[in-house]
Amino acid sequence: MPTNQEIASAYAEAAARLDLEAMARMRHPDWQARWPQSGERVVGTDNYRRIVESYPGGHPPRTSIASSGRRTAG
């Protein structure tokens, strides 16, 4: 059984690659995201996918997570 750290690391890597399928597999069915800067709330993985796929100018840039834990453009 994976540890919490392993799950969190796998999710962070999937998010950095914008691997929506991998992210969806790791989420609880009632998953929600809150973006406090804008006051928005995203309810459900399908709605998150629609936002990413409708991003103005195309998908947001993908990043990678270096061994230091810092994200780098890529």
mmJSON file of the N, C-alpha and C atoms, coordinates in Angstrom:
{"data_MODEL":{"atom_site":{
"group_PDB":["ATOM","ATOM","ATOM","ATOM","ATOM","ATOM","ATOM","ATOM","ATOM","ATOM","ATOM","ATOM","ATOM","ATOM","ATOM","ATOM","ATOM","ATOM","ATOM","ATOM","ATOM","ATOM","ATOM","ATOM","ATOM","ATOM","ATOM","ATOM","ATOM","ATOM","ATOM","ATOM","ATOM","ATOM","ATOM","ATOM","ATOM","ATOM","ATOM","ATOM","ATOM","ATOM","ATOM","ATOM","ATOM","ATOM","ATOM","ATOM","ATOM","ATOM","ATOM","ATOM","ATOM","ATOM","ATOM","ATOM","ATOM","ATOM","ATOM","ATOM","ATOM","ATOM","ATOM","ATOM","ATOM","ATOM","ATOM","ATOM","ATOM","ATOM","ATOM","ATOM","ATOM","ATOM","ATOM","ATOM","ATOM","ATOM","ATOM","ATOM","ATOM","ATOM","ATOM","ATOM","ATOM","ATOM","ATOM","ATOM","ATOM","ATOM","ATOM","ATOM","ATOM","ATOM","ATOM","ATOM","ATOM","ATOM","ATOM","ATOM","ATOM","ATOM","ATOM","ATOM","ATOM","ATOM","ATOM","ATOM","ATOM","ATOM","ATOM","ATOM","ATOM","ATOM","ATOM","ATOM","ATOM","ATOM","ATOM","ATOM","ATOM","ATOM","ATOM","ATOM","ATOM","ATOM","ATOM","ATOM","ATOM","ATOM","ATOM","ATOM","ATOM","ATOM","ATOM","ATOM","ATOM","ATOM","ATOM","ATOM","ATOM","ATOM","ATOM","ATOM","ATOM","ATOM","ATOM","ATOM","ATOM","ATOM","ATOM","ATOM","ATOM","ATOM","ATOM","ATOM","ATOM","ATOM","ATOM","ATOM","ATOM","ATOM","ATOM","ATOM","ATOM","ATOM","ATOM","ATOM","ATOM","ATOM","ATOM","ATOM","ATOM","ATOM","ATOM","ATOM","ATOM","ATOM","ATOM","ATOM","ATOM","ATOM","ATOM","ATOM","ATOM","ATOM","ATOM","ATOM","ATOM","ATOM","ATOM","ATOM","ATOM","ATOM","ATOM","ATOM","ATOM","ATOM","ATOM","ATOM","ATOM","ATOM","ATOM","ATOM","ATOM","ATOM","ATOM","ATOM","ATOM","ATOM","ATOM","ATOM","ATOM","ATOM","ATOM","ATOM","ATOM","ATOM","ATOM","ATOM","ATOM","ATOM"],
"id":[1,2,3,4,5,6,7,8,9,10,11,12,13,14,15,16,17,18,19,20,21,22,23,24,25,26,27,28,29,30,31,32,33,34,35,36,37,38,39,40,41,42,43,44,45,46,47,48,49,50,51,52,53,54,55,56,57,58,59,60,61,62,63,64,65,66,67,68,69,70,71,72,73,74,75,76,77,78,79,80,81,82,83,84,85,86,87,88,89,90,91,92,93,94,95,96,97,98,99,100,101,102,103,104,105,106,107,108,109,110,111,112,113,114,115,116,117,118,119,120,121,122,123,124,125,126,127,128,129,130,131,132,133,134,135,136,137,138,139,140,141,142,143,144,145,146,147,148,149,150,151,152,153,154,155,156,157,158,159,160,161,162,163,164,165,166,167,168,169,170,171,172,173,174,175,176,177,178,179,180,181,182,183,184,185,186,187,188,189,190,191,192,193,194,195,196,197,198,199,200,201,202,203,204,205,206,207,208,209,210,211,212,213,214,215,216,217,218,219,220,221,222],
"type_symbol":["N","C","C","N","C","C","N","C","C","N","C","C","N","C","C","N","C","C","N","C","C","N","C","C","N","C","C","N","C","C","N","C","C","N","C","C","N","C","C","N","C","C","N","C","C","N","C","C","N","C","C","N","C","C","N","C","C","N","C","C","N","C","C","N","C","C","N","C","C","N","C","C","N","C","C","N","C","C","N","C","C","N","C","C","N","C","C","N","C","C","N","C","C","N","C","C","N","C","C","N","C","C","N","C","C","N","C","C","N","C","C","N","C","C","N","C","C","N","C","C","N","C","C","N","C","C","N","C","C","N","C","C","N","C","C","N","C","C","N","C","C","N","C","C","N","C","C","N","C","C","N","C","C","N","C","C","N","C","C","N","C","C","N","C","C","N","C","C","N","C","C","N","C","C","N","C","C","N","C","C","N","C","C","N","C","C","N","C","C","N","C","C","N","C","C","N","C","C","N","C","C","N","C","C","N","C","C","N","C","C","N","C","C","N","C","C","N","C","C","N","C","C"],
"label_atom_id":["N","CA","C","N","CA","C","N","CA","C","N","CA","C","N","CA","C","N","CA","C","N","CA","C","N","CA","C","N","CA","C","N","CA","C","N","CA","C","N","CA","C","N","CA","C","N","CA","C","N","CA","C","N","CA","C","N","CA","C","N","CA","C","N","CA","C","N","CA","C","N","CA","C","N","CA","C","N","CA","C","N","CA","C","N","CA","C","N","CA","C","N","CA","C","N","CA","C","N","CA","C","N","CA","C","N","CA","C","N","CA","C","N","CA","C","N","CA","C","N","CA","C","N","CA","C","N","CA","C","N","CA","C","N","CA","C","N","CA","C","N","CA","C","N","CA","C","N","CA","C","N","CA","C","N","CA","C","N","CA","C","N","CA","C","N","CA","C","N","CA","C","N","CA","C","N","CA","C","N","CA","C","N","CA","C","N","CA","C","N","CA","C","N","CA","C","N","CA","C","N","CA","C","N","CA","C","N","CA","C","N","CA","C","N","CA","C","N","CA","C","N","CA","C","N","CA","C","N","CA","C","N","CA","C","N","CA","C","N","CA","C","N","CA","C","N","CA","C","N","CA","C","N","CA","C","N","CA","C"],
"label_alt_id":[null,null,null,null,null,null,null,null,null,null,null,null,null,null,null,null,null,null,null,null,null,null,null,null,null,null,null,null,null,null,null,null,null,null,null,null,null,null,null,null,null,null,null,null,null,null,null,null,null,null,null,null,null,null,null,null,null,null,null,null,null,null,null,null,null,null,null,null,null,null,null,null,null,null,null,null,null,null,null,null,null,null,null,null,null,null,null,null,null,null,null,null,null,null,null,null,null,null,null,null,null,null,null,null,null,null,null,null,null,null,null,null,null,null,null,null,null,null,null,null,null,null,null,null,null,null,null,null,null,null,null,null,null,null,null,null,null,null,null,null,null,null,null,null,null,null,null,null,null,null,null,null,null,null,null,null,null,null,null,null,null,null,null,null,null,null,null,null,null,null,null,null,null,null,null,null,null,null,null,null,null,null,null,null,null,null,null,null,null,null,null,null,null,null,null,null,null,null,null,null,null,null,null,null,null,null,null,null,null,null,null,null,null,null,null,null,null,null,null,null,null,null],
"label_comp_id":["MET","MET","MET","PRO","PRO","PRO","THR","THR","THR","ASN","ASN","ASN","GLN","GLN","GLN","GLU","GLU","GLU","ILE","ILE","ILE","ALA","ALA","ALA","SER","SER","SER","ALA","ALA","ALA","TYR","TYR","TYR","ALA","ALA","ALA","GLU","GLU","GLU","ALA","ALA","ALA","ALA","ALA","ALA","ALA","ALA","ALA","ARG","ARG","ARG","LEU","LEU","LEU","ASP","ASP","ASP","LEU","LEU","LEU","GLU","GLU","GLU","ALA","ALA","ALA","MET","MET","MET","ALA","ALA","ALA","ARG","ARG","ARG","MET","MET","MET","ARG","ARG","ARG","HIS","HIS","HIS","PRO","PRO","PRO","ASP","ASP","ASP","TRP","TRP","TRP","GLN","GLN","GLN","ALA","ALA","ALA","ARG","ARG","ARG","TRP","TRP","TRP","PRO","PRO","PRO","GLN","GLN","GLN","SER","SER","SER","GLY","GLY","GLY","GLU","GLU","GLU","ARG","ARG","ARG","VAL","VAL","VAL","VAL","VAL","VAL","GLY","GLY","GLY","THR","THR","THR","ASP","ASP","ASP","ASN","ASN","ASN","TYR","TYR","TYR","ARG","ARG","ARG","ARG","ARG","ARG","ILE","ILE","ILE","VAL","VAL","VAL","GLU","GLU","GLU","SER","SER","SER","TYR","TYR","TYR","PRO","PRO","PRO","GLY","GLY","GLY","GLY","GLY","GLY","HIS","HIS","HIS","PRO","PRO","PRO","PRO","PRO","PRO","ARG","ARG","ARG","THR","THR","THR","SER","SER","SER","ILE","ILE","ILE","ALA","ALA","ALA","SER","SER","SER","SER","SER","SER","GLY","GLY","GLY","ARG","ARG","ARG","ARG","ARG","ARG","THR","THR","THR","ALA","ALA","ALA","GLY","GLY","GLY"],
"label_asym_id":["A","A","A","A","A","A","A","A","A","A","A","A","A","A","A","A","A","A","A","A","A","A","A","A","A","A","A","A","A","A","A","A","A","A","A","A","A","A","A","A","A","A","A","A","A","A","A","A","A","A","A","A","A","A","A","A","A","A","A","A","A","A","A","A","A","A","A","A","A","A","A","A","A","A","A","A","A","A","A","A","A","A","A","A","A","A","A","A","A","A","A","A","A","A","A","A","A","A","A","A","A","A","A","A","A","A","A","A","A","A","A","A","A","A","A","A","A","A","A","A","A","A","A","A","A","A","A","A","A","A","A","A","A","A","A","A","A","A","A","A","A","A","A","A","A","A","A","A","A","A","A","A","A","A","A","A","A","A","A","A","A","A","A","A","A","A","A","A","A","A","A","A","A","A","A","A","A","A","A","A","A","A","A","A","A","A","A","A","A","A","A","A","A","A","A","A","A","A","A","A","A","A","A","A","A","A","A","A","A","A","A","A","A","A","A","A","A","A","A","A","A","A"],
"label_entity_id":["1","1","1","1","1","1","1","1","1","1","1","1","1","1","1","1","1","1","1","1","1","1","1","1","1","1","1","1","1","1","1","1","1","1","1","1","1","1","1","1","1","1","1","1","1","1","1","1","1","1","1","1","1","1","1","1","1","1","1","1","1","1","1","1","1","1","1","1","1","1","1","1","1","1","1","1","1","1","1","1","1","1","1","1","1","1","1","1","1","1","1","1","1","1","1","1","1","1","1","1","1","1","1","1","1","1","1","1","1","1","1","1","1","1","1","1","1","1","1","1","1","1","1","1","1","1","1","1","1","1","1","1","1","1","1","1","1","1","1","1","1","1","1","1","1","1","1","1","1","1","1","1","1","1","1","1","1","1","1","1","1","1","1","1","1","1","1","1","1","1","1","1","1","1","1","1","1","1","1","1","1","1","1","1","1","1","1","1","1","1","1","1","1","1","1","1","1","1","1","1","1","1","1","1","1","1","1","1","1","1","1","1","1","1","1","1","1","1","1","1","1","1"],
"label_seq_id":[1,1,1,2,2,2,3,3,3,4,4,4,5,5,5,6,6,6,7,7,7,8,8,8,9,9,9,10,10,10,11,11,11,12,12,12,13,13,13,14,14,14,15,15,15,16,16,16,17,17,17,18,18,18,19,19,19,20,20,20,21,21,21,22,22,22,23,23,23,24,24,24,25,25,25,26,26,26,27,27,27,28,28,28,29,29,29,30,30,30,31,31,31,32,32,32,33,33,33,34,34,34,35,35,35,36,36,36,37,37,37,38,38,38,39,39,39,40,40,40,41,41,41,42,42,42,43,43,43,44,44,44,45,45,45,46,46,46,47,47,47,48,48,48,49,49,49,50,50,50,51,51,51,52,52,52,53,53,53,54,54,54,55,55,55,56,56,56,57,57,57,58,58,58,59,59,59,60,60,60,61,61,61,62,62,62,63,63,63,64,64,64,65,65,65,66,66,66,67,67,67,68,68,68,69,69,69,70,70,70,71,71,71,72,72,72,73,73,73,74,74,74],
"pdbx_PDB_ins_code":[null,null,null,null,null,null,null,null,null,null,null,null,null,null,null,null,null,null,null,null,null,null,null,null,null,null,null,null,null,null,null,null,null,null,null,null,null,null,null,null,null,null,null,null,null,null,null,null,null,null,null,null,null,null,null,null,null,null,null,null,null,null,null,null,null,null,null,null,null,null,null,null,null,null,null,null,null,null,null,null,null,null,null,null,null,null,null,null,null,null,null,null,null,null,null,null,null,null,null,null,null,null,null,null,null,null,null,null,null,null,null,null,null,null,null,null,null,null,null,null,null,null,null,null,null,null,null,null,null,null,null,null,null,null,null,null,null,null,null,null,null,null,null,null,null,null,null,null,null,null,null,null,null,null,null,null,null,null,null,null,null,null,null,null,null,null,null,null,null,null,null,null,null,null,null,null,null,null,null,null,null,null,null,null,null,null,null,null,null,null,null,null,null,null,null,null,null,null,null,null,null,null,null,null,null,null,null,null,null,null,null,null,null,null,null,null,null,null,null,null,null,null],
"Cartn_x":[0.851,0.0,0.899,0.619,1.459,1.265,2.313,2.238,1.548,1.167,0.581,1.55,2.839,3.862,3.945,3.89,3.953,2.739,1.586,0.363,0.438,0.852,0.966,1.993,3.114,4.138,3.625,2.929,2.387,1.361,0.532,-0.471,0.208,1.222,1.943,2.614,3.206,3.839,2.796,1.658,0.591,0.075,-0.069,-0.542,0.469,1.754,2.79,2.794,2.466,2.4,1.037,0.104,-1.288,-1.884,-1.571,-2.102,-3.452,-4.484,-5.816,-6.37,-6.039,-6.516,-5.915,-4.61,-3.951,-4.486,-4.667,-5.193,-6.591,-7.414,-8.792,-8.814,-7.908,-7.876,-7.521,-6.785,-6.359,-7.33,-8.335,-9.268,-10.465,-10.963,-12.209,-13.351,-14.407,-15.525,-16.156,-16.076,-16.656,-15.624,-14.51,-13.419,-13.915,-13.367,-13.634,-12.333,-12.238,-11.104,-11.661,-10.993,-11.365,-10.181,-10.458,-9.429,-9.725,-9.117,-9.459,-9.144,-8.165,-7.817,-9.001,-9.739,-10.859,-12.214,-12.222,-13.472,-14.193,-13.531,-14.163,-14.064,-15.018,-15.029,-15.306,-14.488,-14.66,-15.178,-16.322,-16.936,-16.818,-15.957,-15.845,-14.753,-14.233,-13.155,-13.573,-14.795,-15.247,-15.255,-15.67,-15.669,-14.247,-13.337,-11.939,-11.377,-11.685,-11.221,-11.736,-13.011,-13.575,-12.83,-12.473,-11.743,-10.379,-9.652,-8.319,-8.413,-9.38,-9.513,-9.996,-10.6,-11.108,-10.195,-9.013,-8.078,-7.787,-7.949,-7.688,-6.265,-6.138,-4.82,-4.303,-5.115,-4.686,-4.38,-3.892,-3.573,-2.546,-2.649,-1.603,-0.275,0.847,2.144,2.345,2.942,3.259,4.542,4.662,5.861,6.386,7.572,8.1,8.551,8.601,9.003,10.427,11.331,12.741,12.908,14.047,14.288,14.217,14.413,14.33,12.886,11.936,10.536,10.019,10.904,10.496,10.037,9.02,8.496,9.282,9.537,10.251,9.456,9.521,8.802,9.409,8.539,9.069,8.148],
"Cartn_y":[-1.178,0.0,1.245,2.207,3.408,4.293,5.014,5.949,7.239,8.06,9.363,10.19,10.146,10.89,10.412,9.113,8.569,8.989,8.986,9.41,10.897,11.71,13.148,13.44,12.729,12.928,12.513,11.391,10.924,11.917,12.48,13.453,14.736,15.187,16.401,16.217,15.063,14.78,14.753,14.122,14.068,15.472,16.301,17.671,18.49,18.291,19.023,18.657,17.399,16.941,17.227,17.739,17.921,16.613,15.539,14.217,14.107,14.581,14.661,13.288,12.278,10.926,10.402,10.565,10.104,10.868,12.174,12.976,12.496,12.235,11.795,10.466,9.558,8.253,8.386,9.423,9.584,10.409,10.986,11.859,11.087,11.579,11.086,11.508,10.705,11.069,12.434,12.88,14.172,15.296,15.113,16.086,17.473,18.492,19.889,20.676,21.757,22.674,24.065,24.785,26.179,27.056,28.092,29.041,30.351,30.554,31.717,33.055,33.096,34.367,34.919,34.035,34.47,34.171,33.388,33.017,31.882,31.269,30.193,28.859,28.01,26.653,25.718,24.706,23.708,22.444,21.976,20.789,19.642,18.695,17.49,17.53,16.356,16.183,16.569,16.246,16.589,18.096,18.851,20.307,20.852,20.261,20.68,20.439,19.285,18.96,19.991,20.373,21.377,22.709,23.101,24.35,24.265,23.176,23.021,22.998,22.26,22.143,23.431,24.333,25.604,26.774,26.503,27.543,28.464,29.777,30.707,30.553,30.413,30.252,28.835,27.885,26.493,26.074,24.857,24.319,25.191,25.309,26.0,25.282,25.962,25.302,24.161,23.094,21.965,22.29,21.734,21.943,20.594,20.586,19.368,19.723,18.733,18.963,18.439,19.353,18.972,18.243,17.629,16.882,17.766,19.072,19.979,20.218,19.746,19.987,21.24,22.006,23.22,22.894,23.602,23.383,24.228,23.634,24.349,24.283,25.331,25.344,24.312,23.717,22.715,22.392],
"Cartn_z":[0.0,0.0,0.0,-0.896,-0.956,0.281,0.623,1.739,1.278,2.225,1.889,1.058,1.422,0.683,-0.764,-0.98,-2.334,-3.16,-2.54,-3.239,-3.583,-2.606,-2.849,-3.941,-3.928,-4.954,-6.332,-6.405,-7.682,-8.224,-7.341,-7.779,-8.267,-7.536,-7.933,-9.287,-9.517,-10.812,-11.927,-11.681,-12.691,-12.983,-11.946,-12.139,-12.936,-12.658,-13.377,-14.861,-15.172,-16.569,-17.204,-16.405,-16.82,-17.308,-16.598,-16.897,-16.209,-16.889,-16.295,-15.936,-16.717,-16.422,-15.116,-14.948,-13.725,-12.515,-12.672,-11.567,-11.184,-12.176,-11.919,-11.161,-11.517,-10.838,-9.364,-9.003,-7.607,-6.769,-7.396,-6.671,-6.124,-5.011,-4.439,-5.37,-5.485,-6.371,-6.053,-4.808,-4.412,-4.401,-5.113,-5.149,-5.566,-4.903,-5.249,-5.109,-5.858,-5.722,-5.457,-4.599,-4.329,-4.682,-5.429,-5.832,-5.105,-3.926,-3.105,-3.755,-4.664,-5.301,-6.097,-6.754,-7.596,-6.959,-5.886,-5.247,-5.964,-6.939,-7.701,-6.963,-7.268,-6.738,-7.914,-8.057,-9.108,-8.441,-8.888,-8.299,-9.297,-8.993,-9.792,-10.844,-11.109,-12.067,-13.479,-13.881,-15.236,-15.455,-14.458,-14.588,-14.648,-13.89,-13.945,-15.342,-15.906,-17.258,-18.259,-18.149,-19.063,-18.957,-17.745,-17.551,-18.229,-17.994,-18.578,-20.104,-20.633,-22.083,-22.736,-21.964,-22.501,-22.177,-21.639,-21.234,-22.419,-22.254,-23.363,-23.898,-25.189,-25.791,-25.743,-25.326,-25.252,-23.831,-23.71,-22.383,-21.678,-20.345,-19.597,-19.812,-19.615,-19.822,-18.83,-19.311,-18.448,-17.701,-16.519,-15.716,-15.274,-14.745,-14.137,-12.73,-11.905,-10.521,-10.375,-10.091,-9.92,-8.592,-8.399,-7.177,-5.935,-6.088,-4.953,-4.54,-5.384,-5.104,-5.768,-6.423,-7.104,-8.507,-8.964,-10.302,-11.293,-12.436,-13.494,-14.787,-15.581,-16.846,-17.775,-18.624,-19.531,-20.649],
"occupancy":[1.0,1.0,1.0,1.0,1.0,1.0,1.0,1.0,1.0,1.0,1.0,1.0,1.0,1.0,1.0,1.0,1.0,1.0,1.0,1.0,1.0,1.0,1.0,1.0,1.0,1.0,1.0,1.0,1.0,1.0,1.0,1.0,1.0,1.0,1.0,1.0,1.0,1.0,1.0,1.0,1.0,1.0,1.0,1.0,1.0,1.0,1.0,1.0,1.0,1.0,1.0,1.0,1.0,1.0,1.0,1.0,1.0,1.0,1.0,1.0,1.0,1.0,1.0,1.0,1.0,1.0,1.0,1.0,1.0,1.0,1.0,1.0,1.0,1.0,1.0,1.0,1.0,1.0,1.0,1.0,1.0,1.0,1.0,1.0,1.0,1.0,1.0,1.0,1.0,1.0,1.0,1.0,1.0,1.0,1.0,1.0,1.0,1.0,1.0,1.0,1.0,1.0,1.0,1.0,1.0,1.0,1.0,1.0,1.0,1.0,1.0,1.0,1.0,1.0,1.0,1.0,1.0,1.0,1.0,1.0,1.0,1.0,1.0,1.0,1.0,1.0,1.0,1.0,1.0,1.0,1.0,1.0,1.0,1.0,1.0,1.0,1.0,1.0,1.0,1.0,1.0,1.0,1.0,1.0,1.0,1.0,1.0,1.0,1.0,1.0,1.0,1.0,1.0,1.0,1.0,1.0,1.0,1.0,1.0,1.0,1.0,1.0,1.0,1.0,1.0,1.0,1.0,1.0,1.0,1.0,1.0,1.0,1.0,1.0,1.0,1.0,1.0,1.0,1.0,1.0,1.0,1.0,1.0,1.0,1.0,1.0,1.0,1.0,1.0,1.0,1.0,1.0,1.0,1.0,1.0,1.0,1.0,1.0,1.0,1.0,1.0,1.0,1.0,1.0,1.0,1.0,1.0,1.0,1.0,1.0,1.0,1.0,1.0,1.0,1.0,1.0,1.0,1.0,1.0,1.0,1.0,1.0],
"B_iso_or_equiv":[0.0,0.0,0.0,0.0,0.0,0.0,0.0,0.0,0.0,0.0,0.0,0.0,0.0,0.0,0.0,0.0,0.0,0.0,0.0,0.0,0.0,0.0,0.0,0.0,0.0,0.0,0.0,0.0,0.0,0.0,0.0,0.0,0.0,0.0,0.0,0.0,0.0,0.0,0.0,0.0,0.0,0.0,0.0,0.0,0.0,0.0,0.0,0.0,0.0,0.0,0.0,0.0,0.0,0.0,0.0,0.0,0.0,0.0,0.0,0.0,0.0,0.0,0.0,0.0,0.0,0.0,0.0,0.0,0.0,0.0,0.0,0.0,0.0,0.0,0.0,0.0,0.0,0.0,0.0,0.0,0.0,0.0,0.0,0.0,0.0,0.0,0.0,0.0,0.0,0.0,0.0,0.0,0.0,0.0,0.0,0.0,0.0,0.0,0.0,0.0,0.0,0.0,0.0,0.0,0.0,0.0,0.0,0.0,0.0,0.0,0.0,0.0,0.0,0.0,0.0,0.0,0.0,0.0,0.0,0.0,0.0,0.0,0.0,0.0,0.0,0.0,0.0,0.0,0.0,0.0,0.0,0.0,0.0,0.0,0.0,0.0,0.0,0.0,0.0,0.0,0.0,0.0,0.0,0.0,0.0,0.0,0.0,0.0,0.0,0.0,0.0,0.0,0.0,0.0,0.0,0.0,0.0,0.0,0.0,0.0,0.0,0.0,0.0,0.0,0.0,0.0,0.0,0.0,0.0,0.0,0.0,0.0,0.0,0.0,0.0,0.0,0.0,0.0,0.0,0.0,0.0,0.0,0.0,0.0,0.0,0.0,0.0,0.0,0.0,0.0,0.0,0.0,0.0,0.0,0.0,0.0,0.0,0.0,0.0,0.0,0.0,0.0,0.0,0.0,0.0,0.0,0.0,0.0,0.0,0.0,0.0,0.0,0.0,0.0,0.0,0.0,0.0,0.0,0.0,0.0,0.0,0.0],
"pdbx_formal_charge":[null,null,null,null,null,null,null,null,null,null,null,null,null,null,null,null,null,null,null,null,null,null,null,null,null,null,null,null,null,null,null,null,null,null,null,null,null,null,null,null,null,null,null,null,null,null,null,null,null,null,null,null,null,null,null,null,null,null,null,null,null,null,null,null,null,null,null,null,null,null,null,null,null,null,null,null,null,null,null,null,null,null,null,null,null,null,null,null,null,null,null,null,null,null,null,null,null,null,null,null,null,null,null,null,null,null,null,null,null,null,null,null,null,null,null,null,null,null,null,null,null,null,null,null,null,null,null,null,null,null,null,null,null,null,null,null,null,null,null,null,null,null,null,null,null,null,null,null,null,null,null,null,null,null,null,null,null,null,null,null,null,null,null,null,null,null,null,null,null,null,null,null,null,null,null,null,null,null,null,null,null,null,null,null,null,null,null,null,null,null,null,null,null,null,null,null,null,null,null,null,null,null,null,null,null,null,null,null,null,null,null,null,null,null,null,null,null,null,null,null,null,null],
"auth_seq_id":[1,1,1,2,2,2,3,3,3,4,4,4,5,5,5,6,6,6,7,7,7,8,8,8,9,9,9,10,10,10,11,11,11,12,12,12,13,13,13,14,14,14,15,15,15,16,16,16,17,17,17,18,18,18,19,19,19,20,20,20,21,21,21,22,22,22,23,23,23,24,24,24,25,25,25,26,26,26,27,27,27,28,28,28,29,29,29,30,30,30,31,31,31,32,32,32,33,33,33,34,34,34,35,35,35,36,36,36,37,37,37,38,38,38,39,39,39,40,40,40,41,41,41,42,42,42,43,43,43,44,44,44,45,45,45,46,46,46,47,47,47,48,48,48,49,49,49,50,50,50,51,51,51,52,52,52,53,53,53,54,54,54,55,55,55,56,56,56,57,57,57,58,58,58,59,59,59,60,60,60,61,61,61,62,62,62,63,63,63,64,64,64,65,65,65,66,66,66,67,67,67,68,68,68,69,69,69,70,70,70,71,71,71,72,72,72,73,73,73,74,74,74],
"auth_comp_id":["MET","MET","MET","PRO","PRO","PRO","THR","THR","THR","ASN","ASN","ASN","GLN","GLN","GLN","GLU","GLU","GLU","ILE","ILE","ILE","ALA","ALA","ALA","SER","SER","SER","ALA","ALA","ALA","TYR","TYR","TYR","ALA","ALA","ALA","GLU","GLU","GLU","ALA","ALA","ALA","ALA","ALA","ALA","ALA","ALA","ALA","ARG","ARG","ARG","LEU","LEU","LEU","ASP","ASP","ASP","LEU","LEU","LEU","GLU","GLU","GLU","ALA","ALA","ALA","MET","MET","MET","ALA","ALA","ALA","ARG","ARG","ARG","MET","MET","MET","ARG","ARG","ARG","HIS","HIS","HIS","PRO","PRO","PRO","ASP","ASP","ASP","TRP","TRP","TRP","GLN","GLN","GLN","ALA","ALA","ALA","ARG","ARG","ARG","TRP","TRP","TRP","PRO","PRO","PRO","GLN","GLN","GLN","SER","SER","SER","GLY","GLY","GLY","GLU","GLU","GLU","ARG","ARG","ARG","VAL","VAL","VAL","VAL","VAL","VAL","GLY","GLY","GLY","THR","THR","THR","ASP","ASP","ASP","ASN","ASN","ASN","TYR","TYR","TYR","ARG","ARG","ARG","ARG","ARG","ARG","ILE","ILE","ILE","VAL","VAL","VAL","GLU","GLU","GLU","SER","SER","SER","TYR","TYR","TYR","PRO","PRO","PRO","GLY","GLY","GLY","GLY","GLY","GLY","HIS","HIS","HIS","PRO","PRO","PRO","PRO","PRO","PRO","ARG","ARG","ARG","THR","THR","THR","SER","SER","SER","ILE","ILE","ILE","ALA","ALA","ALA","SER","SER","SER","SER","SER","SER","GLY","GLY","GLY","ARG","ARG","ARG","ARG","ARG","ARG","THR","THR","THR","ALA","ALA","ALA","GLY","GLY","GLY"],
"auth_asym_id":["A","A","A","A","A","A","A","A","A","A","A","A","A","A","A","A","A","A","A","A","A","A","A","A","A","A","A","A","A","A","A","A","A","A","A","A","A","A","A","A","A","A","A","A","A","A","A","A","A","A","A","A","A","A","A","A","A","A","A","A","A","A","A","A","A","A","A","A","A","A","A","A","A","A","A","A","A","A","A","A","A","A","A","A","A","A","A","A","A","A","A","A","A","A","A","A","A","A","A","A","A","A","A","A","A","A","A","A","A","A","A","A","A","A","A","A","A","A","A","A","A","A","A","A","A","A","A","A","A","A","A","A","A","A","A","A","A","A","A","A","A","A","A","A","A","A","A","A","A","A","A","A","A","A","A","A","A","A","A","A","A","A","A","A","A","A","A","A","A","A","A","A","A","A","A","A","A","A","A","A","A","A","A","A","A","A","A","A","A","A","A","A","A","A","A","A","A","A","A","A","A","A","A","A","A","A","A","A","A","A","A","A","A","A","A","A","A","A","A","A","A","A"],
"auth_atom_id":["N","CA","C","N","CA","C","N","CA","C","N","CA","C","N","CA","C","N","CA","C","N","CA","C","N","CA","C","N","CA","C","N","CA","C","N","CA","C","N","CA","C","N","CA","C","N","CA","C","N","CA","C","N","CA","C","N","CA","C","N","CA","C","N","CA","C","N","CA","C","N","CA","C","N","CA","C","N","CA","C","N","CA","C","N","CA","C","N","CA","C","N","CA","C","N","CA","C","N","CA","C","N","CA","C","N","CA","C","N","CA","C","N","CA","C","N","CA","C","N","CA","C","N","CA","C","N","CA","C","N","CA","C","N","CA","C","N","CA","C","N","CA","C","N","CA","C","N","CA","C","N","CA","C","N","CA","C","N","CA","C","N","CA","C","N","CA","C","N","CA","C","N","CA","C","N","CA","C","N","CA","C","N","CA","C","N","CA","C","N","CA","C","N","CA","C","N","CA","C","N","CA","C","N","CA","C","N","CA","C","N","CA","C","N","CA","C","N","CA","C","N","CA","C","N","CA","C","N","CA","C","N","CA","C","N","CA","C","N","CA","C","N","CA","C","N","CA","C","N","CA","C","N","CA","C","N","CA","C"],
"pdbx_PDB_model_num":[1,1,1,1,1,1,1,1,1,1,1,1,1,1,1,1,1,1,1,1,1,1,1,1,1,1,1,1,1,1,1,1,1,1,1,1,1,1,1,1,1,1,1,1,1,1,1,1,1,1,1,1,1,1,1,1,1,1,1,1,1,1,1,1,1,1,1,1,1,1,1,1,1,1,1,1,1,1,1,1,1,1,1,1,1,1,1,1,1,1,1,1,1,1,1,1,1,1,1,1,1,1,1,1,1,1,1,1,1,1,1,1,1,1,1,1,1,1,1,1,1,1,1,1,1,1,1,1,1,1,1,1,1,1,1,1,1,1,1,1,1,1,1,1,1,1,1,1,1,1,1,1,1,1,1,1,1,1,1,1,1,1,1,1,1,1,1,1,1,1,1,1,1,1,1,1,1,1,1,1,1,1,1,1,1,1,1,1,1,1,1,1,1,1,1,1,1,1,1,1,1,1,1,1,1,1,1,1,1,1,1,1,1,1,1,1,1,1,1,1,1,1]
}}}
